Amino acid sequence: MSRAEVVGDGAPAASPQPVVRSAGSQRLIVAILSVTGVVVALQQTLVVPILPDFSVVLGVSSTTTSWLVTATLLTGAVATPLIGRLADMTGKRAMMLVCLAVMVAGSAVAALGQSFPTVVTGRVMQGFSIALLPVGIGLLRDLLEPGRLGGAVALMSGTMGIGSMFGMPMAGVIYTHLGWQALFWVTGVVGLVLAILIVVAVPESPVRARGRFDHAGAVLLTVALLTLLLAVSKGGQWGWSSAATMGCVALGVVALAAWVPLELRVPHPLVDLRISMLRPVLVANICAVLLGFAMFLSAYTATQELQAPVETGYGPGLSEAQAGLAMMPGGLLMLVLAPLSARMTRRHGARVTLAVGAAIIACGYVLRAVLGASVANVTVSAATISGGVALALAAMPVLITEAVPVDRTASANSVNSLLRSVGTSTASAVGAAVLAASTVTVAGVTVPTLTAFTVMYWIGAGVAVVALIVTLLPQRR
């Protein structure tokens, strides 16, 4: 019996027989649940290109407008581990429907809101959608035959990257022709249709985790995540040594220091830290932080570099929509690589797939640093990085689902998703700091220098290499 079968409550957790036996029904389930990745990505990226316009429409500063992104990411980071544990205990399909209901309601609140606080409230509610992906992966494990699981997880993970790449150019088109409210109506309608499809075609999982919900652990983890991620996200604006930033860090560290021993002591923890220390899970979680950082850094830098004015001497001066279109080949490549990653994982194992993905990401960053800032180079290197991300995103959930008990799948993948969010938040903070440290003013506009972008690319390459080393470290015997 493997370790994954006896951790947790100390009793074996045998994998149940799939409750869906028809091949057609299983394919339909995979297709429906894969759309959740697109929904998650759209919530994170759809408002990003329009932030300057929101500043004018809602009458707030550009600094304040950034809360339209920060609020969603913070909500998702906090809600994901809590919803993951509830999904294991009460039903994965049920919790997916709850998340979709809150997201659809939030979309309506944001679309109908005429003030900044109302729109932010809607964005907070939309953040619950971020939990859909890890819970959906857990549901796939419970419903599908083992032979179909790798490919299904790869496709579902890949759709998140696909949604990220298509979300930004789509936002410009929707905003230009239908107005900013349509951004929220579109995501709301997609969420509603997805909820209906899940009710009609996706059965509930028969797997349930035992025990009671860890309320104390949930409170402490919420405080720790909110304060620490808030410090990372807003430290550049508040000042890294300001009272607000240092206060958030101090409170977060105290809450985290209280949370860890609590989780090791209670019989049914919110996050089973012993499971998290299993070698495959630990590798996947460390890589989630590192590759989440590298993944976000690529999109963050590419769009800014492509929009840099021609007067800088390096920028092509593309519009927001053109820059978004230049990123679309990466999304298409992720779609193509999803089935390839599944075959690679079946033949060579998820660890090899993850290592290959990290190596490709590093190569993409080196290409961008060495070959310069032409549109062709940025497009090709960004697509290369996206290809590596596709492999890595597909491999990490497989590493986890193969290692953990079946009744902890959703919560374990939720922690991995949370740690990826930590990586993206850190990348945003580091990127803002590095690009702001070296700037030039042309035509009355202050933009980063080419040197600042090059430093960012070497940072991205270095982070990907660290992830590769972590993946290739020899297994303990």
PyMOL commands that set and color helices and strands:
alter all, ss='L'
color gray80, all
select helices_A, chain A and resi 3-5+23-45+48-57+62-65+67-90+92-112+116-143+146-178+181-201+215-238+243-265+273-276+279-307+310-312+320-326+328-348+350-371+375-403+406-437+450-472
alter helices_A, ss='H'
color red, helices_A
select strands_A, chain A and resi 439-442+445-448
alter strands_A, ss='S'
color yellow, strands_A
deselect
rebuild
show_as cartoon
